[in-house]
Amino acid sequence: MKKNLGKYYQSGEATSWTRIDMLLKLYDASIMNSQQAIADVEALAGTSANGSGASPVLLKSVRLISELRNGLNFRYQEMAERFDQLLEFVQHSLLTMDVAKMQAGVQVLETLRSGFQEIYDEAVRLEKSGEIPPLSATANMEVVV
């Protein structure tokens, strides 16, 4: 399903969303799709379709992780590079089609998401005070969930 998050935000349904809300939603969708991709690989194990290629849900997950990588702010070079390396590891792990490696990638996503959840209240406070710019109501972001 393709959602234009900018239009969703403008519709009023998500006007209370903050940047951290959107980030957590992206992590949630990445984790959910990655877990489904693992289930798909497990279901194909031992069948003639085993290793026949990436499933659409796996490709969605990789695309979502690409969006997380594209959203990194390299003004904060060291931190952005570390996040980028971790997210690149996740993408590579998922694309191996090896269940154990894919699960390791999902664990990294879950750890990153947990870290953002830990700073949720502070991030909301900083955005509401203007120290972090709010989401733009004119943003035109599309995410496949």
C-alpha positions, 0 to 999 in steps of 0.5 A: 500500500502506498501512502503519501505521508505529506497528504496524510499529514495535511488531511488532519489525521496526523497533524499531531505527528512529530518527526519522532512519530514518523520515524517510529512508524517507519521503523515499525513498518520496516520491522513488520515487513522484515519479519514477514519476509523471514516467515516467507523464506521459512515457508519456502525452505525445502520447496522447489521455490527455495531461493527463487528470489526476493519476495515483494514484502522483502523488497518493501522492507529494503525500500523502507530501510533505504528511506531511513538511510535517505533521511539521515542528516550528514551534517552530524557526520559521525552519527549519521555514518554509524546509522547508515552502516547499521542500516546497510548491514540490515539491508544486506542481512535481509537480502542474504535470504538466510533466516539467521542473518535476516533475524540478526538484521531485524534485531538491529532494527528493533534495537535502533527503534528501541533507542528512538522510543527511549528519547521520544518524550525529549524529541517531542519536547524539542520539536514543540519548543521549536529547537527541532523544526516540526514536520512540514505540512507541505512535505511530500513523502511517500512510503510503502507500508 
